[in-house]
Amino acid sequence: GGNAIIYRYMDDILTCAPKREQVQQLQDWIISTLQAKGFEFRPEKIQRMPPWRYLGLEITKRTIRPQRLVIKDNPETLADFQQ
């Protein structure tokens, strides 16, 4: 029992559920649904173990806190600026 939660922002998706099996089923469903619609994803970007990083937050099993600030002193692309 229990409800699952899906948060989405741009191309980031955060899923949570009371049981690990529910999270896995939810992730499998999301991936297959997105692939069926022609979306691509990178399996290496899936974070299955804590700490999870999402929208500048570091999420552990018990706490949520901002990620450590890292300043890149030589950005070369727009993607470098956005990280």
mmCIF file of the N, C-alpha and C atoms, coordinates in Angstrom:
data_MODEL
# 
_entry.id   MODEL 
# 
loop_
_atom_site.group_PDB 
_atom_site.id 
_atom_site.type_symbol 
_atom_site.label_atom_id 
_atom_site.label_alt_id 
_atom_site.label_comp_id 
_atom_site.label_asym_id 
_atom_site.label_entity_id 
_atom_site.label_seq_id 
_atom_site.pdbx_PDB_ins_code 
_atom_site.Cartn_x 
_atom_site.Cartn_y 
_atom_site.Cartn_z 
_atom_site.occupancy 
_atom_site.B_iso_or_equiv 
_atom_site.pdbx_formal_charge 
_atom_site.auth_seq_id 
_atom_site.auth_comp_id 
_atom_site.auth_asym_id 
_atom_site.auth_atom_id 
_atom_site.pdbx_PDB_model_num 
ATOM 1   N N  . GLY A 1 1  ? 0.788  -1.185 0.000   1.00 0.00 ? 1  GLY A N  1 
ATOM 2   C CA . GLY A 1 1  ? 0.000  0.000  0.000   1.00 0.00 ? 1  GLY A CA 1 
ATOM 3   C C  . GLY A 1 1  ? 0.831  1.250  0.000   1.00 0.00 ? 1  GLY A C  1 
ATOM 4   N N  . GLY A 1 2  ? 0.152  2.346  -0.099  1.00 0.00 ? 2  GLY A N  1 
ATOM 5   C CA . GLY A 1 2  ? 0.807  3.642  -0.106  1.00 0.00 ? 2  GLY A CA 1 
ATOM 6   C C  . GLY A 1 2  ? 0.832  4.240  -1.497  1.00 0.00 ? 2  GLY A C  1 
ATOM 7   N N  . ASN A 1 3  ? 1.004  5.518  -1.537  1.00 0.00 ? 3  ASN A N  1 
ATOM 8   C CA . ASN A 1 3  ? 1.004  6.227  -2.810  1.00 0.00 ? 3  ASN A CA 1 
ATOM 9   C C  . ASN A 1 3  ? 2.412  6.542  -3.255  1.00 0.00 ? 3  ASN A C  1 
ATOM 10  N N  . ALA A 1 4  ? 2.614  6.508  -4.552  1.00 0.00 ? 4  ALA A N  1 
ATOM 11  C CA . ALA A 1 4  ? 3.880  6.924  -5.140  1.00 0.00 ? 4  ALA A CA 1 
ATOM 12  C C  . ALA A 1 4  ? 3.784  8.403  -5.486  1.00 0.00 ? 4  ALA A C  1 
ATOM 13  N N  . ILE A 1 5  ? 4.942  9.043  -5.580  1.00 0.00 ? 5  ILE A N  1 
ATOM 14  C CA . ILE A 1 5  ? 5.014  10.460 -5.932  1.00 0.00 ? 5  ILE A CA 1 
ATOM 15  C C  . ILE A 1 5  ? 5.983  10.600 -7.094  1.00 0.00 ? 5  ILE A C  1 
ATOM 16  N N  . ILE A 1 6  ? 5.601  11.424 -8.068  1.00 0.00 ? 6  ILE A N  1 
ATOM 17  C CA . ILE A 1 6  ? 6.476  11.739 -9.191  1.00 0.00 ? 6  ILE A CA 1 
ATOM 18  C C  . ILE A 1 6  ? 6.613  13.256 -9.252  1.00 0.00 ? 6  ILE A C  1 
ATOM 19  N N  . TYR A 1 7  ? 7.854  13.753 -9.191  1.00 0.00 ? 7  TYR A N  1 
ATOM 20  C CA . TYR A 1 7  ? 8.139  15.170 -9.411  1.00 0.00 ? 7  TYR A CA 1 
ATOM 21  C C  . TYR A 1 7  ? 8.923  15.265 -10.706 1.00 0.00 ? 7  TYR A C  1 
ATOM 22  N N  . ARG A 1 8  ? 8.514  16.198 -11.565 1.00 0.00 ? 8  ARG A N  1 
ATOM 23  C CA . ARG A 1 8  ? 9.220  16.392 -12.824 1.00 0.00 ? 8  ARG A CA 1 
ATOM 24  C C  . ARG A 1 8  ? 9.521  17.872 -13.000 1.00 0.00 ? 8  ARG A C  1 
ATOM 25  N N  . TYR A 1 9  ? 10.741 18.164 -13.413 1.00 0.00 ? 9  TYR A N  1 
ATOM 26  C CA . TYR A 1 9  ? 11.129 19.520 -13.778 1.00 0.00 ? 9  TYR A CA 1 
ATOM 27  C C  . TYR A 1 9  ? 12.057 19.422 -14.980 1.00 0.00 ? 9  TYR A C  1 
ATOM 28  N N  . MET A 1 10 ? 11.641 19.996 -16.082 1.00 0.00 ? 10 MET A N  1 
ATOM 29  C CA . MET A 1 10 ? 12.392 19.937 -17.338 1.00 0.00 ? 10 MET A CA 1 
ATOM 30  C C  . MET A 1 10 ? 12.654 18.469 -17.689 1.00 0.00 ? 10 MET A C  1 
ATOM 31  N N  . ASP A 1 11 ? 13.920 18.060 -17.702 1.00 0.00 ? 11 ASP A N  1 
ATOM 32  C CA . ASP A 1 11 ? 14.222 16.670 -18.044 1.00 0.00 ? 11 ASP A CA 1 
ATOM 33  C C  . ASP A 1 11 ? 14.634 15.845 -16.827 1.00 0.00 ? 11 ASP A C  1 
ATOM 34  N N  . ASP A 1 12 ? 14.346 16.339 -15.644 1.00 0.00 ? 12 ASP A N  1 
ATOM 35  C CA . ASP A 1 12 ? 14.643 15.608 -14.406 1.00 0.00 ? 12 ASP A CA 1 
ATOM 36  C C  . ASP A 1 12 ? 13.349 15.054 -13.817 1.00 0.00 ? 12 ASP A C  1 
ATOM 37  N N  . ILE A 1 13 ? 13.400 13.804 -13.400 1.00 0.00 ? 13 ILE A N  1 
ATOM 38  C CA . ILE A 1 13 ? 12.237 13.154 -12.791 1.00 0.00 ? 13 ILE A CA 1 
ATOM 39  C C  . ILE A 1 13 ? 12.675 12.537 -11.471 1.00 0.00 ? 13 ILE A C  1 
ATOM 40  N N  . LEU A 1 14 ? 11.926 12.809 -10.415 1.00 0.00 ? 14 LEU A N  1 
ATOM 41  C CA . LEU A 1 14 ? 12.176 12.220 -9.101  1.00 0.00 ? 14 LEU A CA 1 
ATOM 42  C C  . LEU A 1 14 ? 10.974 11.360 -8.750  1.00 0.00 ? 14 LEU A C  1 
ATOM 43  N N  . THR A 1 15 ? 11.218 10.105 -8.406  1.00 0.00 ? 15 THR A N  1 
ATOM 44  C CA . THR A 1 15 ? 10.128 9.204  -8.016  1.00 0.00 ? 15 THR A CA 1 
ATOM 45  C C  . THR A 1 15 ? 10.377 8.703  -6.604  1.00 0.00 ? 15 THR A C  1 
ATOM 46  N N  . CYS A 1 16 ? 9.307  8.527  -5.858  1.00 0.00 ? 16 CYS A N  1 
ATOM 47  C CA . CYS A 1 16 ? 9.435  7.936  -4.531  1.00 0.00 ? 16 CYS A CA 1 
ATOM 48  C C  . CYS A 1 16 ? 8.157  7.171  -4.211  1.00 0.00 ? 16 CYS A C  1 
ATOM 49  N N  . ALA A 1 17 ? 8.312  6.157  -3.393  1.00 0.00 ? 17 ALA A N  1 
ATOM 50  C CA . ALA A 1 17 ? 7.194  5.312  -2.975  1.00 0.00 ? 17 ALA A CA 1 
ATOM 51  C C  . ALA A 1 17 ? 7.596  4.647  -1.666  1.00 0.00 ? 17 ALA A C  1 
ATOM 52  N N  . PRO A 1 18 ? 6.617  4.151  -0.923  1.00 0.00 ? 18 PRO A N  1 
ATOM 53  C CA . PRO A 1 18 ? 6.924  3.538  0.375   1.00 0.00 ? 18 PRO A CA 1 
ATOM 54  C C  . PRO A 1 18 ? 7.847  2.318  0.289   1.00 0.00 ? 18 PRO A C  1 
ATOM 55  N N  . LYS A 1 19 ? 7.786  1.575  -0.815  1.00 0.00 ? 19 LYS A N  1 
ATOM 56  C CA . LYS A 1 19 ? 8.595  0.356  -0.921  1.00 0.00 ? 19 LYS A CA 1 
ATOM 57  C C  . LYS A 1 19 ? 9.478  0.404  -2.160  1.00 0.00 ? 19 LYS A C  1 
ATOM 58  N N  . ARG A 1 20 ? 10.678 -0.158 -2.033  1.00 0.00 ? 20 ARG A N  1 
ATOM 59  C CA . ARG A 1 20 ? 11.646 -0.178 -3.131  1.00 0.00 ? 20 ARG A CA 1 
ATOM 60  C C  . ARG A 1 20 ? 11.054 -0.821 -4.391  1.00 0.00 ? 20 ARG A C  1 
ATOM 61  N N  . GLU A 1 21 ? 10.274 -1.892 -4.210  1.00 0.00 ? 21 GLU A N  1 
ATOM 62  C CA . GLU A 1 21 ? 9.677  -2.576 -5.361  1.00 0.00 ? 21 GLU A CA 1 
ATOM 63  C C  . GLU A 1 21 ? 8.729  -1.644 -6.111  1.00 0.00 ? 21 GLU A C  1 
ATOM 64  N N  . GLN A 1 22 ? 8.009  -0.806 -5.368  1.00 0.00 ? 22 GLN A N  1 
ATOM 65  C CA . GLN A 1 22 ? 7.094  0.143  -5.999  1.00 0.00 ? 22 GLN A CA 1 
ATOM 66  C C  . GLN A 1 22 ? 7.864  1.181  -6.810  1.00 0.00 ? 22 GLN A C  1 
ATOM 67  N N  . VAL A 1 23 ? 8.987  1.632  -6.273  1.00 0.00 ? 23 VAL A N  1 
ATOM 68  C CA . VAL A 1 23 ? 9.816  2.603  -6.993  1.00 0.00 ? 23 VAL A CA 1 
ATOM 69  C C  . VAL A 1 23 ? 10.316 1.976  -8.286  1.00 0.00 ? 23 VAL A C  1 
ATOM 70  N N  . GLN A 1 24 ? 10.783 0.732  -8.215  1.00 0.00 ? 24 GLN A N  1 
ATOM 71  C CA . GLN A 1 24 ? 11.297 0.060  -9.409  1.00 0.00 ? 24 GLN A CA 1 
ATOM 72  C C  . GLN A 1 24 ? 10.198 -0.114 -10.458 1.00 0.00 ? 24 GLN A C  1 
ATOM 73  N N  . GLN A 1 25 ? 9.008  -0.514 -10.029 1.00 0.00 ? 25 GLN A N  1 
ATOM 74  C CA . GLN A 1 25 ? 7.892  -0.656 -10.972 1.00 0.00 ? 25 GLN A CA 1 
ATOM 75  C C  . GLN A 1 25 ? 7.546  0.684  -11.613 1.00 0.00 ? 25 GLN A C  1 
ATOM 76  N N  . LEU A 1 26 ? 7.554  1.730  -10.816 1.00 0.00 ? 26 LEU A N  1 
ATOM 77  C CA . LEU A 1 26 ? 7.251  3.067  -11.313 1.00 0.00 ? 26 LEU A CA 1 
ATOM 78  C C  . LEU A 1 26 ? 8.306  3.519  -12.320 1.00 0.00 ? 26 LEU A C  1 
ATOM 79  N N  . GLN A 1 27 ? 9.580  3.314  -11.993 1.00 0.00 ? 27 GLN A N  1 
ATOM 80  C CA . GLN A 1 27 ? 10.648 3.694  -12.914 1.00 0.00 ? 27 GLN A CA 1 
ATOM 81  C C  . GLN A 1 27 ? 10.554 2.909  -14.218 1.00 0.00 ? 27 GLN A C  1 
ATOM 82  N N  . ASP A 1 28 ? 10.297 1.610  -14.130 1.00 0.00 ? 28 ASP A N  1 
ATOM 83  C CA . ASP A 1 28 ? 10.151 0.790  -15.339 1.00 0.00 ? 28 ASP A CA 1 
ATOM 84  C C  . ASP A 1 28 ? 9.010  1.312  -16.207 1.00 0.00 ? 28 ASP A C  1 
ATOM 85  N N  . TRP A 1 29 ? 7.886  1.664  -15.581 1.00 0.00 ? 29 TRP A N  1 
ATOM 86  C CA . TRP A 1 29 ? 6.731  2.185  -16.313 1.00 0.00 ? 29 TRP A CA 1 
ATOM 87  C C  . TRP A 1 29 ? 7.062  3.522  -16.978 1.00 0.00 ? 29 TRP A C  1 
ATOM 88  N N  . ILE A 1 30 ? 7.720  4.420  -16.245 1.00 0.00 ? 30 ILE A N  1 
ATOM 89  C CA . ILE A 1 30 ? 8.083  5.728  -16.797 1.00 0.00 ? 30 ILE A CA 1 
ATOM 90  C C  . ILE A 1 30 ? 9.008  5.553  -17.997 1.00 0.00 ? 30 ILE A C  1 
ATOM 91  N N  . ILE A 1 31 ? 10.029 4.719  -17.853 1.00 0.00 ? 31 ILE A N  1 
ATOM 92  C CA . ILE A 1 31 ? 10.991 4.508  -18.937 1.00 0.00 ? 31 ILE A CA 1 
ATOM 93  C C  . ILE A 1 31 ? 10.304 3.929  -20.171 1.00 0.00 ? 31 ILE A C  1 
ATOM 94  N N  . SER A 1 32 ? 9.503  2.895  -19.993 1.00 0.00 ? 32 SER A N  1 
ATOM 95  C CA . SER A 1 32 ? 8.846  2.277  -21.155 1.00 0.00 ? 32 SER A CA 1 
ATOM 96  C C  . SER A 1 32 ? 7.856  3.237  -21.810 1.00 0.00 ? 32 SER A C  1 
ATOM 97  N N  . THR A 1 33 ? 7.152  4.026  -21.010 1.00 0.00 ? 33 THR A N  1 
ATOM 98  C CA . THR A 1 33 ? 6.204  4.996  -21.557 1.00 0.00 ? 33 THR A CA 1 
ATOM 99  C C  . THR A 1 33 ? 6.923  6.076  -22.354 1.00 0.00 ? 33 THR A C  1 
ATOM 100 N N  . LEU A 1 34 ? 8.009  6.605  -21.810 1.00 0.00 ? 34 LEU A N  1 
ATOM 101 C CA . LEU A 1 34 ? 8.757  7.648  -22.515 1.00 0.00 ? 34 LEU A CA 1 
ATOM 102 C C  . LEU A 1 34 ? 9.394  7.111  -23.790 1.00 0.00 ? 34 LEU A C  1 
ATOM 103 N N  . GLN A 1 35 ? 9.948  5.903  -23.731 1.00 0.00 ? 35 GLN A N  1 
ATOM 104 C CA . GLN A 1 35 ? 10.544 5.309  -24.925 1.00 0.00 ? 35 GLN A CA 1 
ATOM 105 C C  . GLN A 1 35 ? 9.483  5.077  -26.004 1.00 0.00 ? 35 GLN A C  1 
ATOM 106 N N  . ALA A 1 36 ? 8.300  4.644  -25.611 1.00 0.00 ? 36 ALA A N  1 
ATOM 107 C CA . ALA A 1 36 ? 7.217  4.411  -26.571 1.00 0.00 ? 36 ALA A CA 1 
ATOM 108 C C  . ALA A 1 36 ? 6.802  5.707  -27.270 1.00 0.00 ? 36 ALA A C  1 
ATOM 109 N N  . LYS A 1 37 ? 7.008  6.835  -26.602 1.00 0.00 ? 37 LYS A N  1 
ATOM 110 C CA . LYS A 1 37 ? 6.668  8.138  -27.178 1.00 0.00 ? 37 LYS A CA 1 
ATOM 111 C C  . LYS A 1 37 ? 7.845  8.764  -27.925 1.00 0.00 ? 37 LYS A C  1 
ATOM 112 N N  . GLY A 1 38 ? 8.964  8.031  -28.014 1.00 0.00 ? 38 GLY A N  1 
ATOM 113 C CA . GLY A 1 38 ? 10.107 8.511  -28.773 1.00 0.00 ? 38 GLY A CA 1 
ATOM 114 C C  . GLY A 1 38 ? 11.139 9.283  -27.981 1.00 0.00 ? 38 GLY A C  1 
ATOM 115 N N  . PHE A 1 39 ? 10.985 9.362  -26.674 1.00 0.00 ? 39 PHE A N  1 
ATOM 116 C CA . PHE A 1 39 ? 11.966 10.063 -25.852 1.00 0.00 ? 39 PHE A CA 1 
ATOM 117 C C  . PHE A 1 39 ? 13.177 9.174  -25.614 1.00 0.00 ? 39 PHE A C  1 
ATOM 118 N N  . GLU A 1 40 ? 14.321 9.808  -25.483 1.00 0.00 ? 40 GLU A N  1 
ATOM 119 C CA . GLU A 1 40 ? 15.545 9.088  -25.162 1.00 0.00 ? 40 GLU A CA 1 
ATOM 120 C C  . GLU A 1 40 ? 15.936 9.410  -23.732 1.00 0.00 ? 40 GLU A C  1 
ATOM 121 N N  . PHE A 1 41 ? 16.611 8.493  -23.092 1.00 0.00 ? 41 PHE A N  1 
ATOM 122 C CA . PHE A 1 41 ? 17.137 8.741  -21.753 1.00 0.00 ? 41 PHE A CA 1 
ATOM 123 C C  . PHE A 1 41 ? 18.476 8.042  -21.640 1.00 0.00 ? 41 PHE A C  1 
ATOM 124 N N  . ARG A 1 42 ? 19.241 8.442  -20.658 1.00 0.00 ? 42 ARG A N  1 
ATOM 125 C CA . ARG A 1 42 ? 20.563 7.865  -20.434 1.00 0.00 ? 42 ARG A CA 1 
ATOM 126 C C  . ARG A 1 42 ? 20.517 7.045  -19.154 1.00 0.00 ? 42 ARG A C  1 
ATOM 127 N N  . PRO A 1 43 ? 20.570 5.722  -19.285 1.00 0.00 ? 43 PRO A N  1 
ATOM 128 C CA . PRO A 1 43 ? 20.483 4.854  -18.102 1.00 0.00 ? 43 PRO A CA 1 
ATOM 129 C C  . PRO A 1 43 ? 21.532 5.173  -17.040 1.00 0.00 ? 43 PRO A C  1 
ATOM 130 N N  . GLU A 1 44 ? 22.701 5.655  -17.453 1.00 0.00 ? 44 GLU A N  1 
ATOM 131 C CA . GLU A 1 44 ? 23.750 5.959  -16.476 1.00 0.00 ? 44 GLU A CA 1 
ATOM 132 C C  . GLU A 1 44 ? 23.390 7.153  -15.597 1.00 0.00 ? 44 GLU A C  1 
ATOM 133 N N  . LYS A 1 45 ? 22.385 7.921  -15.975 1.00 0.00 ? 45 LYS A N  1 
ATOM 134 C CA . LYS A 1 45 ? 21.961 9.067  -15.173 1.00 0.00 ? 45 LYS A CA 1 
ATOM 135 C C  . LYS A 1 45 ? 20.942 8.694  -14.097 1.00 0.00 ? 45 LYS A C  1 
ATOM 136 N N  . ILE A 1 46 ? 20.435 7.460  -14.128 1.00 0.00 ? 46 ILE A N  1 
ATOM 137 C CA . ILE A 1 46 ? 19.458 7.030  -13.130 1.00 0.00 ? 46 ILE A CA 1 
ATOM 138 C C  . ILE A 1 46 ? 20.172 6.819  -11.802 1.00 0.00 ? 46 ILE A C  1 
ATOM 139 N N  . GLN A 1 47 ? 19.710 7.499  -10.776 1.00 0.00 ? 47 GLN A N  1 
ATOM 140 C CA . GLN A 1 47 ? 20.305 7.397  -9.440  1.00 0.00 ? 47 GLN A CA 1 
ATOM 141 C C  . GLN A 1 47 ? 19.449 6.451  -8.600  1.00 0.00 ? 47 GLN A C  1 
ATOM 142 N N  . ARG A 1 48 ? 19.984 5.296  -8.302  1.00 0.00 ? 48 ARG A N  1 
ATOM 143 C CA . ARG A 1 48 ? 19.211 4.298  -7.564  1.00 0.00 ? 48 ARG A CA 1 
ATOM 144 C C  . ARG A 1 48 ? 19.563 4.243  -6.073  1.00 0.00 ? 48 ARG A C  1 
ATOM 145 N N  . MET A 1 49 ? 20.719 4.759  -5.706  1.00 0.00 ? 49 MET A N  1 
ATOM 146 C CA . MET A 1 49 ? 21.161 4.688  -4.311  1.00 0.00 ? 49 MET A CA 1 
ATOM 147 C C  . MET A 1 49 ? 21.404 6.097  -3.773  1.00 0.00 ? 49 MET A C  1 
ATOM 148 N N  . PRO A 1 50 ? 21.182 6.294  -2.468  1.00 0.00 ? 50 PRO A N  1 
ATOM 149 C CA . PRO A 1 50 ? 21.444 7.615  -1.882  1.00 0.00 ? 50 PRO A CA 1 
ATOM 150 C C  . PRO A 1 50 ? 22.943 7.893  -1.831  1.00 0.00 ? 50 PRO A C  1 
ATOM 151 N N  . PRO A 1 51 ? 23.325 9.150  -1.814  1.00 0.00 ? 51 PRO A N  1 
ATOM 152 C CA . PRO A 1 51 ? 22.461 10.327 -1.868  1.00 0.00 ? 51 PRO A CA 1 
ATOM 153 C C  . PRO A 1 51 ? 22.022 10.610 -3.306  1.00 0.00 ? 51 PRO A C  1 
ATOM 154 N N  . TRP A 1 52 ? 20.772 11.040 -3.444  1.00 0.00 ? 52 TRP A N  1 
ATOM 155 C CA . TRP A 1 52 ? 20.247 11.411 -4.748  1.00 0.00 ? 52 TRP A CA 1 
ATOM 156 C C  . TRP A 1 52 ? 20.433 12.907 -4.914  1.00 0.00 ? 52 TRP A C  1 
ATOM 157 N N  . ARG A 1 53 ? 20.710 13.335 -6.129  1.00 0.00 ? 53 ARG A N  1 
ATOM 158 C CA . ARG A 1 53 ? 20.859 14.759 -6.415  1.00 0.00 ? 53 ARG A CA 1 
ATOM 159 C C  . ARG A 1 53 ? 19.747 15.171 -7.370  1.00 0.00 ? 53 ARG A C  1 
ATOM 160 N N  . TYR A 1 54 ? 18.996 16.212 -6.987  1.00 0.00 ? 54 TYR A N  1 
ATOM 161 C CA . TYR A 1 54 ? 17.845 16.661 -7.773  1.00 0.00 ? 54 TYR A CA 1 
ATOM 162 C C  . TYR A 1 54 ? 17.671 18.158 -7.593  1.00 0.00 ? 54 TYR A C  1 
ATOM 163 N N  . LEU A 1 55 ? 17.765 18.896 -8.677  1.00 0.00 ? 55 LEU A N  1 
ATOM 164 C CA . LEU A 1 55 ? 17.539 20.349 -8.683  1.00 0.00 ? 55 LEU A CA 1 
ATOM 165 C C  . LEU A 1 55 ? 18.345 21.076 -7.612  1.00 0.00 ? 55 LEU A C  1 
ATOM 166 N N  . GLY A 1 56 ? 19.605 20.754 -7.519  1.00 0.00 ? 56 GLY A N  1 
ATOM 167 C CA . GLY A 1 56 ? 20.471 21.428 -6.562  1.00 0.00 ? 56 GLY A CA 1 
ATOM 168 C C  . GLY A 1 56 ? 20.358 20.937 -5.139  1.00 0.00 ? 56 GLY A C  1 
ATOM 169 N N  . LEU A 1 57 ? 19.583 19.883 -4.913  1.00 0.00 ? 57 LEU A N  1 
ATOM 170 C CA . LEU A 1 57 ? 19.437 19.317 -3.574  1.00 0.00 ? 57 LEU A CA 1 
ATOM 171 C C  . LEU A 1 57 ? 20.132 17.966 -3.504  1.00 0.00 ? 57 LEU A C  1 
ATOM 172 N N  . GLU A 1 58 ? 20.624 17.646 -2.334  1.00 0.00 ? 58 GLU A N  1 
ATOM 173 C CA . GLU A 1 58 ? 21.160 16.322 -2.055  1.00 0.00 ? 58 GLU A CA 1 
ATOM 174 C C  . GLU A 1 58 ? 20.192 15.659 -1.083  1.00 0.00 ? 58 GLU A C  1 
ATOM 175 N N  . ILE A 1 59 ? 19.615 14.554 -1.509  1.00 0.00 ? 59 ILE A N  1 
ATOM 176 C CA . ILE A 1 59 ? 18.585 13.875 -0.730  1.00 0.00 ? 59 ILE A CA 1 
ATOM 177 C C  . ILE A 1 59 ? 19.151 12.567 -0.204  1.00 0.00 ? 59 ILE A C  1 
ATOM 178 N N  . THR A 1 60 ? 19.166 12.419 1.117   1.00 0.00 ? 60 THR A N  1 
ATOM 179 C CA . THR A 1 60 ? 19.588 11.159 1.724   1.00 0.00 ? 60 THR A CA 1 
ATOM 180 C C  . THR A 1 60 ? 18.339 10.449 2.225   1.00 0.00 ? 60 THR A C  1 
ATOM 181 N N  . LYS A 1 61 ? 18.520 9.339  2.903   1.00 0.00 ? 61 LYS A N  1 
ATOM 182 C CA . LYS A 1 61 ? 17.353 8.618  3.415   1.00 0.00 ? 61 LYS A CA 1 
ATOM 183 C C  . LYS A 1 61 ? 16.593 9.424  4.457   1.00 0.00 ? 61 LYS A C  1 
ATOM 184 N N  . ARG A 1 62 ? 17.264 10.362 5.131   1.00 0.00 ? 62 ARG A N  1 
ATOM 185 C CA . ARG A 1 62 ? 16.612 11.087 6.221   1.00 0.00 ? 62 ARG A CA 1 
ATOM 186 C C  . ARG A 1 62 ? 16.605 12.605 6.076   1.00 0.00 ? 62 ARG A C  1 
ATOM 187 N N  . THR A 1 63 ? 17.460 13.151 5.221   1.00 0.00 ? 63 THR A N  1 
ATOM 188 C CA . THR A 1 63 ? 17.552 14.612 5.144   1.00 0.00 ? 63 THR A CA 1 
ATOM 189 C C  . THR A 1 63 ? 17.605 15.092 3.696   1.00 0.00 ? 63 THR A C  1 
ATOM 190 N N  . ILE A 1 64 ? 17.274 16.359 3.524   1.00 0.00 ? 64 ILE A N  1 
ATOM 191 C CA . ILE A 1 64 ? 17.413 17.042 2.241   1.00 0.00 ? 64 ILE A CA 1 
ATOM 192 C C  . ILE A 1 64 ? 18.214 18.303 2.513   1.00 0.00 ? 64 ILE A C  1 
ATOM 193 N N  . ARG A 1 65 ? 19.273 18.511 1.746   1.00 0.00 ? 65 ARG A N  1 
ATOM 194 C CA . ARG A 1 65 ? 20.088 19.708 1.943   1.00 0.00 ? 65 ARG A CA 1 
ATOM 195 C C  . ARG A 1 65 ? 20.639 20.170 0.595   1.00 0.00 ? 65 ARG A C  1 
ATOM 196 N N  . PRO A 1 66 ? 21.035 21.443 0.507   1.00 0.00 ? 66 PRO A N  1 
ATOM 197 C CA . PRO A 1 66 ? 21.617 21.932 -0.749  1.00 0.00 ? 66 PRO A CA 1 
ATOM 198 C C  . PRO A 1 66 ? 22.914 21.190 -1.057  1.00 0.00 ? 66 PRO A C  1 
ATOM 199 N N  . GLN A 1 67 ? 23.189 21.007 -2.347  1.00 0.00 ? 67 GLN A N  1 
ATOM 200 C CA . GLN A 1 67 ? 24.450 20.390 -2.736  1.00 0.00 ? 67 GLN A CA 1 
ATOM 201 C C  . GLN A 1 67 ? 25.586 21.361 -2.465  1.00 0.00 ? 67 GLN A C  1 
ATOM 202 N N  . ARG A 1 68 ? 26.773 20.823 -2.332  1.00 0.00 ? 68 ARG A N  1 
ATOM 203 C CA . ARG A 1 68 ? 27.963 21.647 -2.137  1.00 0.00 ? 68 ARG A CA 1 
ATOM 204 C C  . ARG A 1 68 ? 28.168 22.516 -3.381  1.00 0.00 ? 68 ARG A C  1 
ATOM 205 N N  . LEU A 1 69 ? 28.419 23.781 -3.170  1.00 0.00 ? 69 LEU A N  1 
ATOM 206 C CA . LEU A 1 69 ? 28.623 24.727 -4.258  1.00 0.00 ? 69 LEU A CA 1 
ATOM 207 C C  . LEU A 1 69 ? 29.996 24.516 -4.883  1.00 0.00 ? 69 LEU A C  1 
ATOM 208 N N  . VAL A 1 70 ? 30.018 24.367 -6.199  1.00 0.00 ? 70 VAL A N  1 
ATOM 209 C CA . VAL A 1 70 ? 31.266 24.233 -6.942  1.00 0.00 ? 70 VAL A CA 1 
ATOM 210 C C  . VAL A 1 70 ? 31.262 25.300 -8.022  1.00 0.00 ? 70 VAL A C  1 
ATOM 211 N N  . ILE A 1 71 ? 32.295 26.125 -8.038  1.00 0.00 ? 71 ILE A N  1 
ATOM 212 C CA . ILE A 1 71 ? 32.396 27.183 -9.037  1.00 0.00 ? 71 ILE A CA 1 
ATOM 213 C C  . ILE A 1 71 ? 33.433 26.774 -10.067 1.00 0.00 ? 71 ILE A C  1 
ATOM 214 N N  . LYS A 1 72 ? 32.990 26.681 -11.329 1.00 0.00 ? 72 LYS A N  1 
ATOM 215 C CA . LYS A 1 72 ? 33.910 26.353 -12.415 1.00 0.00 ? 72 LYS A CA 1 
ATOM 216 C C  . LYS A 1 72 ? 34.549 27.649 -12.889 1.00 0.00 ? 72 LYS A C  1 
ATOM 217 N N  . ASP A 1 73 ? 35.872 27.684 -12.908 1.00 0.00 ? 73 ASP A N  1 
ATOM 218 C CA . ASP A 1 73 ? 36.556 28.922 -13.252 1.00 0.00 ? 73 ASP A CA 1 
ATOM 219 C C  . ASP A 1 73 ? 36.860 29.063 -14.742 1.00 0.00 ? 73 ASP A C  1 
ATOM 220 N N  . ASN A 1 74 ? 36.528 28.041 -15.549 1.00 0.00 ? 74 ASN A N  1 
ATOM 221 C CA . ASN A 1 74 ? 36.802 28.131 -16.973 1.00 0.00 ? 74 ASN A CA 1 
ATOM 222 C C  . ASN A 1 74 ? 35.685 27.466 -17.784 1.00 0.00 ? 74 ASN A C  1 
ATOM 223 N N  . PRO A 1 75 ? 34.441 27.951 -17.672 1.00 0.00 ? 75 PRO A N  1 
ATOM 224 C CA . PRO A 1 75 ? 33.352 27.334 -18.435 1.00 0.00 ? 75 PRO A CA 1 
ATOM 225 C C  . PRO A 1 75 ? 33.535 27.592 -19.932 1.00 0.00 ? 75 PRO A C  1 
ATOM 226 N N  . GLU A 1 76 ? 33.225 26.574 -20.738 1.00 0.00 ? 76 GLU A N  1 
ATOM 227 C CA . GLU A 1 76 ? 33.392 26.708 -22.184 1.00 0.00 ? 76 GLU A CA 1 
ATOM 228 C C  . GLU A 1 76 ? 32.076 26.637 -22.947 1.00 0.00 ? 76 GLU A C  1 
ATOM 229 N N  . THR A 1 77 ? 31.050 26.069 -22.339 1.00 0.00 ? 77 THR A N  1 
ATOM 230 C CA . THR A 1 77 ? 29.771 25.923 -23.033 1.00 0.00 ? 77 THR A CA 1 
ATOM 231 C C  . THR A 1 77 ? 28.639 26.391 -22.125 1.00 0.00 ? 77 THR A C  1 
ATOM 232 N N  . LEU A 1 78 ? 27.457 26.546 -22.715 1.00 0.00 ? 78 LEU A N  1 
ATOM 233 C CA . LEU A 1 78 ? 26.281 26.908 -21.927 1.00 0.00 ? 78 LEU A CA 1 
ATOM 234 C C  . LEU A 1 78 ? 25.992 25.836 -20.880 1.00 0.00 ? 78 LEU A C  1 
ATOM 235 N N  . ALA A 1 79 ? 26.189 24.577 -21.244 1.00 0.00 ? 79 ALA A N  1 
ATOM 236 C CA . ALA A 1 79 ? 25.967 23.479 -20.292 1.00 0.00 ? 79 ALA A CA 1 
ATOM 237 C C  . ALA A 1 79 ? 26.886 23.619 -19.083 1.00 0.00 ? 79 ALA A C  1 
ATOM 238 N N  . ASP A 1 80 ? 28.126 24.075 -19.301 1.00 0.00 ? 80 ASP A N  1 
ATOM 239 C CA . ASP A 1 80 ? 29.047 24.290 -18.177 1.00 0.00 ? 80 ASP A CA 1 
ATOM 240 C C  . ASP A 1 80 ? 28.491 25.341 -17.217 1.00 0.00 ? 80 ASP A C  1 
ATOM 241 N N  . PHE A 1 81 ? 27.891 26.401 -17.755 1.00 0.00 ? 81 PHE A N  1 
ATOM 242 C CA . PHE A 1 81 ? 27.317 27.448 -16.915 1.00 0.00 ? 81 PHE A CA 1 
ATOM 243 C C  . PHE A 1 81 ? 26.130 26.939 -16.105 1.00 0.00 ? 81 PHE A C  1 
ATOM 244 N N  . GLN A 1 82 ? 25.368 26.016 -16.677 1.00 0.00 ? 82 GLN A N  1 
ATOM 245 C CA . GLN A 1 82 ? 24.138 25.552 -16.046 1.00 0.00 ? 82 GLN A CA 1 
ATOM 246 C C  . GLN A 1 82 ? 24.366 24.485 -14.993 1.00 0.00 ? 82 GLN A C  1 
ATOM 247 N N  . GLN A 1 83 ? 25.552 23.945 -14.894 1.00 0.00 ? 83 GLN A N  1 
ATOM 248 C CA . GLN A 1 83 ? 25.800 22.873 -13.927 1.00 0.00 ? 83 GLN A CA 1 
ATOM 249 C C  . GLN A 1 83 ? 26.063 23.410 -12.554 1.00 0.00 ? 83 GLN A C  1 
# 
